[in-house]
């Protein structure tokens, strides 16, 4: 049952670790996407100039 597993995750201290890990992972993914977009943007700008 998914709800019971979720309850045990919330009760245990692992939830704080999991949330921090997910926040770190999402921010890292966002950072990679931002760097790729920025480099592509500046590459297009250099090609135009």
Secondary structure, 3 states (H helix, E strand, C coil): CHHHHHHHHHHCCHHHHHHHHHHHHHHHHHHHHHHHHHHHHHHHHHHHC
